[in-house]
């Protein structure tokens, strides 16, 4: 539904822009076509595309684009794009025939050269088709990530365990085994009992989960958090930053902006 609403709004904007462009070009050319005709052409195209979005969503659910299903999904969506374009053309033809007769009082001619015109329409339909598919995938990924984060926080509150998605695995650890975590692009490097895992999450989401599990966490850098129970020593640096030394000897560089977050630290003025 979210993608359908977004798609309809986007397509409506494209239709208005295209219609006004056609009218302006006709005026510049010195012609005076029926101003209703371009509106009918664009609106029938948008309506036909909007009707097809639920069908594309059903196909995308059946054949999602993932690393494991890339080949089968590509074949399915290639066939789907052909069916999508054919259905779009059929919808346009039927609605335009009716609209031209009722509104303009004349017949509508479509596909003078069926093969060439069909290929032309298919090329135009490829972009909206794959935009719809990508919007569906991104929306589903976002909703699944939110759901997973909510479930992980509930698990942390009830059992004190941390849940991390690493690769195709879902890993669970005791919250006390957490040592430190550092953001790495779209992933987070998480150190658990001396072993580093690459988790598909954000540092903010991980921090919330760890705090829900009752762990005292210190943020020592914009991209780095550490379990306060594992801190052994804080060493000032000449540039104003500091080095956090853990009980296992690991050294992590902290920012002076977060010096006050370290247990027992004296707050420093921000530059």
C-alpha positions in Angstrom: 0.0 0.0 0.0 2.8 2.4 0.8 4.5 1.7 -2.5 1.2 2.0 -4.4 0.5 5.4 -2.9 4.0 6.6 -3.5 3.9 5.2 -7.1 0.5 6.9 -7.8 1.8 10.2 -6.6 5.0 10.0 -8.6 3.2 8.8 -11.8 0.6 11.6 -11.4 3.4 14.1 -11.2 5.0 12.7 -14.4 1.6 12.7 -16.1 1.0 16.4 -15.3 4.5 17.3 -16.4 4.2 15.4 -19.7 0.8 16.9 -20.4 1.8 20.5 -19.9 4.9 19.8 -22.0 2.8 18.5 -24.9 0.5 21.5 -24.7 3.4 23.9 -24.6 5.1 22.3 -27.6 1.9 22.4 -29.6 1.5 26.1 -28.8 5.1 26.8 -29.9 4.5 24.9 -33.1 1.5 27.1 -33.9 -1.0 24.2 -33.7 -4.1 24.1 -31.6 -5.0 20.5 -30.8 -7.8 19.6 -28.5 -6.3 20.3 -25.1 -8.2 17.4 -23.6 -6.4 14.9 -25.8 -3.0 15.0 -24.0 -4.7 14.8 -20.6 -6.6 11.7 -21.7 -3.4 10.1 -23.1 -1.4 10.7 -19.9 -4.2 9.9 -17.4 -5.1 6.6 -19.0 -1.4 5.6 -18.9 -1.1 6.5 -15.2 -4.3 4.7 -14.3 -3.3 1.6 -16.2 0.1 1.5 -14.4 -1.4 2.1 -11.0 -3.8 -0.8 -11.4 -0.8 -3.1 -12.1 1.3 -2.2 -9.0 -0.4 -4.9 -6.8 0.3 -7.5 -9.4 4.0 -6.5 -9.4 4.0 -6.6 -5.6 2.7 -10.2 -5.6 5.4 -11.2 -8.1 8.1 -9.5 -6.1 7.0 -11.3 -2.9 7.2 -14.6 -4.8 10.5 -13.8 -6.4 12.5 -11.3 -4.2 15.9 -10.1 -5.3 18.5 -11.6 -3.0 22.0 -13.1 -3.5 20.6 -16.6 -3.3 17.6 -16.0 -5.7 19.3 -13.6 -8.2 19.1 -15.8 -11.2 15.5 -17.1 -10.7 14.3 -13.6 -9.7 15.9 -12.1 -12.8 14.1 -14.6 -15.1 10.8 -14.2 -13.3 10.9 -10.4 -13.5 12.0 -10.3 -17.1 8.8 -12.3 -17.9 6.9 -10.1 -15.4 8.1 -6.9 -17.2 6.8 -8.3 -20.5 3.4 -9.1 -19.0 3.4 -5.7 -17.2 4.0 -3.9 -20.5 1.4 -5.9 -22.4 -1.2 -5.3 -19.7 -0.3 -1.6 -19.6 -0.8 -1.3 -23.4 -4.1 -3.2 -23.2 -5.3 -1.0 -20.4 -4.3 2.2 -22.3 -6.0 1.0 -25.5 -9.3 0.1 -23.8 -9.5 3.2 -21.7 -8.5 5.5 -24.6 -10.9 4.0 -27.0 -13.7 4.6 -24.5 -12.5 8.1 -23.5 -11.9 9.3 -27.1 -15.4 8.2 -28.1 -17.2 9.6 -25.0 -15.1 12.8 -24.5 -13.8 13.7 -28.0 -16.4 12.1 -30.1 -13.9 10.3 -32.3 -12.1 7.0 -32.6 -8.6 6.3 -31.2 -5.9 4.8 -33.3 -3.3 2.7 -31.4 -0.2 0.8 -32.6 0.0 1.7 -36.3 3.0 -0.6 -36.5 2.2 -3.2 -33.9 5.7 -4.8 -33.5 7.7 -1.5 -33.6 5.2 0.3 -31.3 5.0 -2.6 -28.9 8.8 -2.7 -28.5 8.8 1.1 -28.1 6.2 0.9 -25.3 8.1 -2.0 -23.7 11.3 0.1 -23.5 9.3 2.9 -21.8 7.7 0.5 -19.3 10.9 -1.1 -18.2 12.0 1.8 -16.0 8.7 2.2 -14.1 8.5 -1.6 -13.6 11.9 -1.9 -12.0 11.4 1.3 -10.0 8.3 -0.3 -8.5 10.2 -3.5 -7.8 13.1 -1.7 -6.1 10.7 0.5 -4.0 8.9 -2.7 -2.9 12.2 -4.3 -1.9 13.5 -1.2 -0.1 10.2 -0.8 1.8 10.1 -4.4 2.8 13.8 -4.4 3.9 13.1 -1.3 6.0 10.0 -2.7 7.7 11.8 -6.0 8.3 14.7 -4.2 9.9 12.4 -2.3 12.2 10.6 -5.4 13.2 13.9 -7.3 13.8 15.1 -4.4 16.0 11.9 -4.4 18.0 12.1 -8.1 18.5 15.7 -7.9 19.5 15.0 -5.2 22.1 12.2 -7.2 23.5 14.5 -10.2 23.8 17.2 -8.2 25.4 14.7 -6.8 28.1 13.2 -10.2 28.9 16.3 -12.5 28.8 19.4 -10.2 28.8 20.6 -11.8 25.5 21.8 -9.9 22.5 20.6 -10.9 19.0 22.8 -10.2 16.0 22.2 -10.9 12.3 25.5 -11.9 10.8 25.5 -13.1 7.2 22.7 -15.6 6.9 22.8 -16.5 10.6 21.0 -15.1 13.7 23.5 -15.2 16.6 22.6 -14.9 20.3 24.9 -14.0 23.1 24.9 -13.1 26.8 24.9 -9.4 27.2 27.8 -9.6 29.6 30.0 -11.0 26.8 29.7 -7.8 24.8 33.1 -5.9 24.7 32.9 -3.2 22.1 31.3 -2.3 18.8 32.3 0.0 15.9 30.2 1.2 12.9 31.5 0.0 9.5 29.4 1.5 6.7 26.0 -0.3 6.6 27.3 -2.8 9.2 28.7 -2.8 12.7 31.7 -4.7 13.9 30.8 -6.3 17.3 33.4 -7.8 19.6 31.9 -10.6 21.7 34.3 -12.5 24.1 37.3 -11.4 22.0 35.8 -12.5 18.7 34.6 -9.9 16.1 31.4 -10.3 14.2 30.1 -8.2 11.3 26.4 -7.5 12.1 23.7 -6.1 9.8 22.5 -3.3 12.0 23.3 0.2 13.0 25.3 1.4 16.0 22.3 3.2 17.3 20.1 0.1 17.2 22.7 -2.0 18.8 23.3 0.5 21.6 19.6 0.5 22.3 19.5 -3.2 22.4 22.5 -3.5 24.7 21.1 -0.8 27.1 17.8 -2.7 27.2 19.7 -5.8 28.3 21.0 -3.8 31.3 24.7 -3.3 30.2 26.5 -0.2 31.2 27.8 1.1 27.9 30.1 4.1 27.2 30.2 5.9 23.9 33.8 6.9 23.5 33.6 8.0 19.8 31.0 8.8 17.3 31.5 5.4 15.8 32.5 3.4 18.8 30.9 2.1 22.0 32.4 -0.1 24.7 31.2 -2.1 27.7 32.2 -0.1 30.8 32.9 -3.3 32.7 35.7 -4.1 30.3 37.5 -0.7 30.7 40.8 -0.9 32.5 42.6 2.4 31.9 42.2 5.8 30.2 45.4 7.3 28.7 45.3 11.0 27.6 46.7 11.8 24.1 48.6 14.9 23.1 45.9 15.9 20.7 43.2 16.0 23.4 41.7 12.6 22.5 42.3 9.6 24.7 43.1 5.8 24.5 40.7 3.4 26.2 42.6 0.3 27.4 40.5 -2.8 28.0 41.1 -5.6 30.5 42.4 -7.8 27.7 44.9 -5.2 26.5 42.9 -4.0 23.5 43.4 -0.3 22.9 40.6 1.8 21.4 40.9 5.5 20.4 38.3 7.7 22.0 37.3 11.3 21.1 37.6 14.2 23.5 34.0 15.0 22.7 33.0 11.8 24.5 35.5 12.0 27.3 32.8 12.7 29.9 31.1 9.4 29.0 33.9 7.3 30.4 33.2 6.2 34.0 35.0 8.3 36.5 36.0 10.9 34.0 36.0 14.6 34.6 33.9 16.5 32.0 35.9 18.6 29.6 34.8 21.7 27.7 33.8 21.2 24.1 36.0 23.0 21.6 
